[in-house]
Amino acid sequence: MKDNITRIIQGDTPVLIDFYATWCSPCRMMSPILEQLKKNMGESIRILKIDVDKNPEMAQKYGIRGVPSLLVFKNGQVRWSGSGVMQADKLAGIIRQFA
């Protein structure tokens, strides 16, 4: 999985990674928001969800201390990070800066 993610974030398409946990209520609120974001932005973005309990090494690698945490990558670089529940239109505006 780690190699796959590394390959995906190296690309030219912005990648939003949602670090979440199944027990986290705000994390569950993000799922429909991310679905709406993908529907609105289509192929101009990739969205990945990483369960911090199943992938603690990935969470540690990117300094994730709380969930939900969001990171936007482009060309292998973290371009933006945020935490907490965010609305699809706000996320779209952030991502468009890097498209």
C-alpha distances in whole Angstrom, upper triangle without the diagonal:
4,6,5,6,9,10,11,12,14,16,20,19,19,15,16,14,15,14,16,17,19,22,23,25,25,21,22,25,22,21,24,24,21,22,25,24,21,25,27,25,23,21,22,19,16,15,11,12,10,12,13,14,11,9,13,11,10,13,15,14,15,18,18,21,21,20,20,19,18,17,18,17,18,18,16,18,19,22,22,21,23,23,25,25,26,28,26,29,29,25,26,29,26,24,27,28,25,25
4,5,5,6,9,10,11,12,15,18,18,18,15,15,13,15,14,16,18,20,23,23,26,25,21,23,25,23,22,25,25,21,23,26,24,22,26,27,25,24,22,22,19,16,15,12,13,10,13,13,15,12,9,11,9,8,11,13,11,12,16,16,19,20,19,19,18,17,16,17,15,17,16,13,16,16,19,20,19,21,22,24,25,26,28,26,29,28,24,26,28,25,23,26,26,23,24
4,5,5,6,9,10,11,13,17,17,17,15,17,15,17,17,20,21,23,26,26,29,28,25,26,28,25,24,27,27,23,24,27,25,23,26,28,25,24,22,22,19,16,16,14,15,14,16,17,18,16,13,15,13,11,15,16,13,15,18,19,22,24,23,23,21,19,17,18,15,16,15,12,16,17,20,21,21,24,25,27,28,28,30,28,30,30,26,27,29,26,23,26,26,23,23
4,5,5,6,9,10,12,15,15,15,13,15,13,16,16,18,20,22,25,25,28,27,23,24,26,23,22,24,24,21,21,24,22,20,23,25,22,21,18,19,16,13,13,11,13,12,15,17,19,16,13,16,15,12,15,17,15,16,19,19,23,24,22,22,20,18,17,16,14,15,14,12,16,17,19,21,21,23,24,26,26,26,27,26,28,28,24,24,27,24,21,24,25,22,21
4,5,5,6,9,10,14,13,13,10,11,10,12,13,16,18,20,23,23,25,24,20,22,24,20,19,22,22,18,19,22,20,18,21,23,20,19,17,17,14,11,11,8,10,10,13,14,17,15,12,14,13,10,13,15,12,13,16,16,20,20,19,18,16,15,13,13,11,12,12,10,13,13,16,17,17,19,20,22,23,23,24,23,25,24,20,21,23,21,18,21,22,19,19
4,6,5,6,9,13,13,13,11,13,12,15,15,18,21,23,26,26,28,26,23,25,26,23,22,25,24,21,22,25,22,20,24,25,22,21,19,18,16,13,14,12,14,13,16,16,19,17,14,16,13,11,14,15,12,12,16,17,20,22,21,20,18,16,13,13,10,11,10,8,11,12,15,17,17,20,21,24,25,25,26,25,27,26,22,23,24,22,19,21,22,18,19
4,6,5,7,11,12,13,11,14,13,17,18,21,23,25,29,28,30,28,25,27,28,25,24,26,25,21,22,25,22,20,23,24,21,20,17,17,15,12,14,13,15,15,19,19,22,20,17,19,17,14,17,19,16,16,20,20,24,25,24,23,21,18,16,15,11,11,10,8,12,14,16,19,19,22,24,26,27,26,27,25,27,26,23,23,25,22,19,21,22,18,18
4,5,6,9,9,9,8,11,11,14,16,19,22,23,27,26,28,26,22,24,25,21,20,22,22,18,19,21,18,16,19,20,17,16,13,13,11,9,10,10,13,13,17,18,21,19,17,19,17,14,17,19,16,15,19,19,23,23,22,21,18,16,13,12,9,9,9,8,12,13,15,16,17,20,22,24,24,23,24,22,23,23,19,19,21,19,16,18,19,16,15
4,5,8,8,8,6,9,9,13,14,18,21,23,26,25,27,25,22,24,24,21,20,22,21,17,19,21,18,16,20,20,17,17,14,13,11,9,10,10,13,13,17,18,21,20,17,18,17,13,15,17,14,13,17,17,21,21,20,19,16,14,11,9,6,6,6,5,8,9,11,13,14,17,19,22,22,21,22,21,22,21,17,18,19,17,14,16,16,13,13
4,7,9,9,9,12,13,17,18,22,25,27,30,29,31,28,25,27,28,24,24,26,25,21,23,24,21,19,23,23,19,19,16,15,13,12,14,14,17,17,21,21,24,23,19,21,19,16,18,19,16,15,19,20,23,24,24,23,20,17,14,12,8,7,4,4,8,10,12,15,17,20,22,25,26,25,26,24,25,24,20,20,21,19,16,17,17,14,14
4,6,8,8,12,14,17,19,23,26,28,31,30,31,29,26,28,28,24,24,25,24,20,21,22,19,17,20,20,17,16,13,12,11,10,13,14,17,18,22,23,26,25,22,24,22,18,20,22,19,18,22,22,26,26,25,24,21,18,15,12,9,6,5,7,10,12,13,16,18,21,23,26,26,24,25,22,23,23,19,18,20,18,14,16,16,12,11
4,6,9,12,15,19,21,24,28,30,33,31,32,29,27,28,28,24,24,25,23,20,21,22,18,17,19,19,15,15,12,10,10,10,14,15,19,20,24,25,29,27,25,26,25,21,23,24,21,20,23,24,27,27,26,24,22,18,15,12,9,6,5,9,10,12,12,15,18,21,24,26,26,24,24,21,22,21,18,17,18,16,12,13,13,9,8
4,6,10,13,16,19,22,25,27,30,28,29,27,24,25,25,21,21,22,20,16,17,18,15,13,16,15,12,11,8,6,6,7,10,13,16,18,22,24,27,26,23,25,24,20,22,24,21,19,23,22,26,26,24,22,20,16,14,10,8,6,8,10,12,13,12,14,16,19,21,23,23,21,21,18,18,18,15,14,15,14,10,11,12,9,7
4,7,10,13,16,19,23,25,28,25,26,23,21,23,22,18,18,19,17,14,16,16,13,12,15,14,11,12,10,7,5,6,9,11,14,16,20,21,25,24,22,23,22,18,19,21,19,17,20,19,23,22,21,19,16,13,10,7,6,5,8,9,10,10,9,11,13,15,18,20,19,17,18,15,16,15,12,11,12,10,7,9,10,7,6
4,6,10,13,16,19,21,24,22,23,21,18,20,20,16,16,17,16,12,14,15,12,11,15,15,12,12,11,9,6,5,6,7,11,13,16,18,21,20,18,20,19,15,16,19,17,14,17,17,20,20,18,16,14,10,8,5,5,6,9,9,10,9,10,10,12,14,16,18,18,16,17,15,16,15,12,12,14,12,9,11,13,10,10
4,6,10,13,16,18,21,19,20,17,14,16,16,12,13,15,12,9,12,13,10,10,14,14,12,13,12,11,7,6,5,6,8,11,14,15,19,19,17,18,18,14,14,17,16,13,16,14,17,16,14,12,10,7,6,4,6,9,12,12,12,10,10,9,9,11,12,14,14,13,14,12,14,13,9,10,13,10,8,12,13,11,12
4,6,9,13,15,18,16,18,15,12,15,15,12,12,15,13,10,13,15,13,12,16,17,15,16,15,14,11,8,6,5,6,7,10,12,15,15,13,14,15,11,11,14,13,11,13,11,15,14,12,10,8,6,5,6,8,11,14,12,12,10,12,11,9,11,11,13,13,13,15,14,17,15,12,14,16,13,12,15,16,15,15
4,6,10,12,15,13,14,12,9,11,12,9,9,12,11,9,12,14,12,13,16,17,16,17,17,17,13,11,8,6,5,6,8,10,13,14,12,14,15,12,10,14,14,12,13,10,13,11,9,7,6,5,7,9,11,15,18,16,16,13,14,12,10,10,9,10,11,11,13,13,16,15,12,14,17,14,13,17,18,17,18
4,7,10,12,11,13,12,8,11,13,10,11,15,14,12,15,18,16,16,20,21,20,21,21,20,17,14,11,9,6,5,6,6,10,11,9,10,12,9,7,11,12,10,11,8,10,9,6,6,5,6,8,11,13,17,19,17,17,14,16,14,11,11,9,10,12,13,16,16,19,18,15,18,20,17,17,21,21,20,21
4,7,9,7,10,9,6,8,11,9,10,14,14,12,15,17,17,17,20,22,21,22,23,23,19,16,13,10,7,6,5,6,8,10,10,11,14,12,10,13,15,13,13,10,11,8,5,5,7,9,12,15,17,20,23,21,20,18,19,17,14,13,10,10,11,13,16,17,20,19,16,19,22,20,19,23,24,23,24
4,5,5,9,9,7,8,12,11,12,15,16,15,17,20,20,20,23,25,25,25,26,26,22,20,16,13,10,8,5,6,6,9,10,11,14,13,11,14,16,16,15,12,12,9,7,8,10,13,15,18,20,24,26,24,24,21,23,20,17,16,13,12,13,16,19,20,23,22,20,23,25,23,23,27,28,27,28
4,6,8,10,7,7,11,11,11,14,16,15,17,20,20,21,23,25,25,26,27,27,24,21,17,15,11,10,7,9,8,10,12,14,17,16,15,18,20,19,19,15,15,13,10,10,13,15,18,21,23,27,29,27,27,24,26,24,21,19,16,15,15,18,20,20,24,24,22,24,27,26,25,29,30,29,30
4,6,9,8,8,12,13,13,16,18,18,19,22,23,23,26,27,28,29,30,30,27,24,20,18,14,13,10,11,10,12,15,15,19,18,16,19,21,21,20,16,15,12,10,11,14,17,20,23,26,29,32,29,29,26,28,25,22,20,16,15,15,18,21,22,26,25,23,26,29,27,27,31,32,31,32
4,6,5,7,9,10,12,14,15,16,18,20,20,22,24,25,26,27,28,28,25,23,19,17,14,13,11,11,11,14,15,15,19,18,15,18,21,19,18,14,13,10,7,8,11,14,18,21,24,27,30,28,27,24,25,22,19,16,13,11,11,15,17,19,22,21,20,23,25,24,24,28,29,29,30
4,5,5,6,9,11,13,13,15,17,18,19,21,23,24,25,26,28,28,25,23,20,18,15,16,14,14,15,17,19,19,22,21,18,21,24,22,21,17,16,13,10,9,13,15,19,22,25,28,31,30,29,26,26,23,20,17,14,11,10,14,15,17,21,20,19,22,25,24,24,27,29,29,30
4,5,5,7,9,11,11,13,15,16,17,19,21,21,22,24,26,25,22,21,17,17,14,15,14,14,16,18,19,19,22,20,17,20,22,20,19,15,15,11,8,7,10,12,16,19,22,26,29,27,26,23,23,20,17,14,10,7,6,10,12,14,17,17,16,19,21,20,21,24,25,26,27
4,5,5,7,10,10,11,13,15,15,17,19,20,21,22,23,23,20,18,14,13,10,11,10,11,13,15,16,16,19,17,15,18,20,18,17,14,14,10,7,5,9,11,14,17,20,23,26,24,24,21,21,18,15,13,10,8,7,10,13,14,17,17,15,18,20,19,19,23,24,24,25
4,5,6,8,10,10,12,14,15,16,18,20,21,22,23,24,21,19,15,14,11,13,12,14,15,16,18,19,22,20,18,21,23,21,21,17,17,14,10,9,12,14,17,19,22,25,28,27,27,24,24,21,19,16,14,11,9,12,13,14,18,18,17,19,22,21,21,24,26,26,27
4,6,7,7,9,11,12,13,15,17,18,19,20,23,23,20,19,16,16,13,15,15,16,18,20,20,22,24,22,20,23,25,22,22,19,19,15,12,10,13,13,17,19,22,25,28,27,27,24,24,21,18,15,13,10,7,9,10,12,15,15,14,17,19,19,20,22,24,25,25
4,6,5,6,9,10,10,12,14,15,16,17,20,19,16,15,12,12,10,13,13,15,17,18,19,20,22,19,18,21,22,19,20,17,17,14,11,8,10,10,14,15,18,21,25,24,23,20,20,17,15,13,11,9,6,7,8,9,13,13,11,14,17,16,16,19,21,21,22
4,5,5,6,9,10,11,12,14,15,16,18,19,16,14,11,11,9,12,13,15,17,18,18,20,22,20,19,22,23,21,22,18,20,17,13,10,13,12,15,16,19,22,25,24,24,21,22,19,17,16,14,12,10,11,11,11,14,15,13,15,18,18,17,20,22,22,22
4,5,5,6,9,10,10,12,14,15,18,18,16,15,12,14,13,16,16,19,21,21,22,24,26,23,22,26,26,24,25,22,23,20,16,14,16,15,18,18,21,23,27,26,26,24,23,21,20,18,16,14,11,11,10,9,13,14,13,14,18,18,17,20,23,23,22
4,5,5,6,9,10,11,12,14,17,16,14,14,11,13,13,16,17,19,22,22,22,24,26,23,21,25,25,22,23,20,22,19,15,12,14,13,15,16,19,21,24,24,24,21,20,18,17,15,14,12,9,8,6,6,9,11,9,11,14,14,14,17,19,20,20
4,5,5,6,8,10,10,11,14,14,11,10,8,10,10,13,15,17,20,20,20,22,23,20,19,23,23,20,22,19,21,18,15,12,13,11,13,13,16,18,21,21,21,19,18,16,15,14,14,13,10,9,9,7,10,11,9,10,14,14,12,15,18,18,17
4,5,5,6,9,10,10,13,14,12,11,9,11,11,15,17,20,22,22,22,24,26,23,22,26,26,23,25,22,24,21,18,15,16,14,16,16,18,20,23,23,24,22,21,20,19,18,18,16,14,13,11,9,12,14,12,12,16,16,15,17,20,20,19
4,5,5,6,9,10,13,14,12,13,11,14,15,18,20,23,25,25,25,27,29,25,25,28,28,25,27,24,26,23,20,17,18,16,17,17,19,21,24,25,25,23,21,20,19,18,18,17,14,12,9,7,9,12,11,10,14,15,14,15,19,19,18
4,5,5,6,8,11,11,9,10,9,12,13,17,19,22,25,25,24,26,27,23,23,26,26,23,24,22,24,22,19,16,16,13,15,13,16,17,21,21,21,19,18,16,16,16,16,16,13,11,9,5,7,10,8,7,10,12,10,12,15,15,14
4,5,5,5,8,9,7,8,7,11,13,16,19,22,24,24,23,26,26,23,23,26,25,23,25,23,25,23,20,17,17,15,15,14,16,16,19,20,21,19,19,18,18,18,19,18,16,14,12,9,11,13,11,9,13,14,11,13,16,16,14
4,6,5,9,10,10,11,11,14,16,20,22,25,27,27,27,29,30,26,26,30,29,27,29,26,29,26,23,20,21,18,19,17,19,20,23,24,24,23,22,21,21,21,22,21,18,16,14,10,12,15,13,11,15,16,14,15,18,18,16
4,6,9,9,10,12,12,16,18,21,24,26,29,29,28,30,31,28,27,31,30,27,29,27,29,27,24,21,21,18,19,17,19,19,22,24,24,22,21,20,20,20,21,21,18,15,12,9,9,12,11,8,11,14,12,12,16,16,14
4,6,6,6,9,11,14,17,20,23,26,29,28,27,29,29,26,26,29,28,25,27,25,28,26,24,21,20,17,17,14,16,16,19,20,20,19,18,17,19,19,21,21,19,16,14,10,10,12,10,7,10,12,9,9,13,13,11
4,6,6,8,10,14,17,20,23,26,29,28,27,29,29,26,26,29,28,26,28,27,29,28,25,22,22,18,18,16,17,16,19,20,21,21,20,20,21,22,23,23,21,18,17,13,14,16,14,11,14,15,12,12,16,15,12
4,5,7,10,13,17,20,23,26,29,27,26,29,28,25,26,29,27,25,28,27,30,28,26,23,22,19,18,15,15,14,16,18,19,19,19,19,21,22,24,25,23,21,19,15,16,18,15,13,16,16,12,12,16,14,11
4,7,10,14,17,20,24,26,29,28,26,28,28,24,25,28,26,23,26,25,28,27,25,22,21,17,16,13,13,12,14,16,17,17,16,16,18,20,22,23,22,19,18,14,14,16,13,10,12,13,9,9,12,10,7
4,7,10,13,16,20,22,25,24,22,25,24,21,21,24,22,20,23,22,25,24,21,19,17,14,13,10,10,10,13,14,15,14,14,14,16,17,19,20,19,16,16,13,14,14,11,9,12,12,8,9,12,10,8
4,7,10,13,17,19,22,21,19,22,21,18,19,22,20,18,21,20,23,22,20,17,16,13,12,10,10,10,13,13,15,14,14,15,15,17,18,19,18,17,17,14,16,16,13,12,15,14,10,13,15,13,11
4,7,10,13,16,19,18,17,19,19,16,16,19,18,16,19,17,20,19,16,14,13,10,10,9,10,12,15,14,15,14,15,14,14,15,16,16,15,14,15,12,15,15,12,12,15,14,11,14,16,14,14
4,7,10,12,15,14,13,15,16,12,13,17,16,14,17,15,18,17,14,13,12,10,10,10,11,13,15,14,15,14,15,15,14,15,15,16,16,16,17,15,18,18,14,15,18,16,14,17,19,17,17
4,7,9,12,11,11,13,14,11,11,15,15,14,16,13,16,14,12,10,10,9,11,12,13,16,18,17,18,16,17,16,14,14,14,14,14,15,16,15,19,18,15,17,20,18,16,20,21,20,20
4,6,9,8,7,9,11,8,8,12,12,12,13,11,14,13,11,10,10,10,11,13,14,17,19,17,17,16,18,17,15,15,14,15,16,17,19,18,22,21,18,20,22,20,19,22,23,22,22
4,5,5,6,8,11,9,9,12,14,13,14,11,13,12,10,10,11,12,14,16,18,21,23,20,21,19,21,19,17,16,15,15,16,18,20,20,24,23,20,22,25,23,22,25,26,25,26
4,5,5,5,8,7,6,9,11,11,11,8,10,9,8,10,10,12,14,17,18,21,23,20,20,18,21,19,16,16,14,15,16,19,22,22,25,24,21,24,26,23,23,26,27,25,27
4,6,6,9,10,9,11,14,14,14,12,12,12,11,12,13,16,17,20,22,25,26,23,24,22,24,23,20,19,17,17,19,22,24,25,28,27,24,27,29,27,26,30,31,29,31
4,6,9,9,10,12,14,15,16,14,15,15,13,15,15,17,18,21,21,24,25,22,23,22,25,24,21,21,19,20,21,23,26,26,29,28,25,28,30,28,27,30,31,29,30
4,5,6,7,9,10,11,13,11,13,14,13,14,14,15,15,18,18,21,22,19,20,19,22,21,18,19,18,19,21,23,25,25,28,27,24,26,28,26,25,28,29,27,28
4,5,5,6,9,10,10,9,11,12,12,14,13,15,16,19,19,22,23,20,20,18,22,21,18,18,17,19,21,23,26,26,29,28,25,27,29,26,26,29,29,27,29
4,5,5,6,9,10,10,12,14,15,16,15,16,16,18,18,21,21,18,18,17,21,20,18,19,19,21,23,25,28,28,30,29,26,28,30,26,25,29,29,26,28
4,5,5,6,9,8,12,13,13,14,12,13,12,15,14,17,18,14,15,14,17,17,15,16,16,18,20,22,24,24,27,25,22,24,26,23,22,25,25,23,24
4,6,5,6,5,8,9,10,11,10,11,11,14,15,18,19,16,16,14,17,16,13,14,13,15,18,19,23,23,26,24,21,23,25,22,21,25,25,23,25
4,5,5,6,8,11,13,14,12,14,13,16,16,20,21,17,16,15,18,17,15,16,15,18,21,22,26,26,28,26,23,26,27,24,23,27,27,25,27
4,6,8,11,14,15,16,13,14,12,15,14,17,17,14,13,12,16,16,14,16,16,19,22,23,26,26,28,26,23,25,26,23,22,25,25,22,25
4,6,9,11,13,13,10,10,9,12,11,15,16,12,11,9,12,12,10,12,13,16,19,19,22,23,25,22,19,22,23,19,19,22,21,19,22
4,6,9,11,13,10,11,11,14,14,18,19,16,14,12,15,13,11,12,12,15,18,19,23,24,26,23,20,23,24,20,21,24,23,22,24
4,6,8,9,7,9,10,13,15,18,20,17,16,13,15,13,10,10,9,12,15,17,20,21,24,21,19,22,23,20,20,23,23,22,24
4,7,9,8,11,13,16,18,22,24,21,19,16,18,16,12,11,10,12,15,17,21,23,25,22,20,24,25,22,22,26,25,25,27
4,6,6,10,13,16,19,22,25,22,21,17,19,16,12,10,8,9,12,15,18,20,23,20,18,22,23,20,21,25,25,24,27
3,5,9,12,15,18,22,24,22,21,17,19,16,12,10,7,7,9,12,16,17,20,18,16,20,21,19,20,23,24,23,25
4,7,10,13,16,20,23,21,20,16,17,14,11,9,6,5,7,10,13,14,17,16,14,17,19,17,17,21,22,21,23
4,7,10,13,17,20,18,16,13,14,11,7,6,4,6,9,10,13,15,17,15,13,16,17,15,15,19,19,19,21
4,7,10,14,17,15,14,10,11,8,6,5,6,8,9,9,12,12,15,13,10,13,14,11,11,15,16,15,17
4,6,10,13,11,10,7,8,6,4,7,9,12,13,12,15,14,16,14,11,13,14,11,10,14,14,12,15
4,7,10,10,8,6,6,5,6,9,12,14,15,13,15,14,15,13,10,11,12,9,7,11,11,9,11
4,7,6,5,5,5,7,9,12,15,18,19,17,19,17,18,17,13,14,15,12,9,12,12,9,11
4,5,5,7,7,10,12,15,18,21,22,20,21,19,19,18,15,15,15,12,10,11,11,7,8
4,6,9,9,13,15,19,22,25,25,24,25,23,23,22,19,18,19,16,13,15,14,10,11
4,7,9,12,14,17,20,23,24,23,25,23,24,22,19,19,20,17,15,17,16,12,14
4,6,9,11,15,18,21,23,21,23,22,23,21,18,18,18,15,13,16,14,11,13
4,6,7,11,14,18,19,18,20,19,20,18,15,16,16,13,12,14,13,11,13
4,7,11,14,17,19,17,18,18,18,15,13,14,13,10,9,11,9,8,11
4,7,11,14,15,13,15,15,16,13,10,12,12,8,9,12,10,9,13
4,7,11,12,12,14,15,16,13,11,13,13,10,11,14,13,13,16
4,7,9,9,12,13,15,11,10,13,13,10,12,16,15,15,18
4,7,8,12,14,16,13,11,15,16,13,15,18,18,19,21
4,6,10,13,15,13,12,16,17,15,16,20,20,21,23
4,7,10,12,11,10,14,15,14,16,19,20,21,22
4,7,9,7,7,10,11,11,13,15,17,18,19
4,6,5,6,9,10,11,12,14,16,18,19
4,6,5,6,9,10,10,12,15,16,16
4,5,5,6,9,10,10,13,15,15
4,5,5,6,9,10,11,14,15
4,5,5,6,9,10,12,12
4,5,5,6,9,10,10
4,6,5,7,9,10
4,6,6,8,10
4,5,6,7
4,5,5
4,6
4
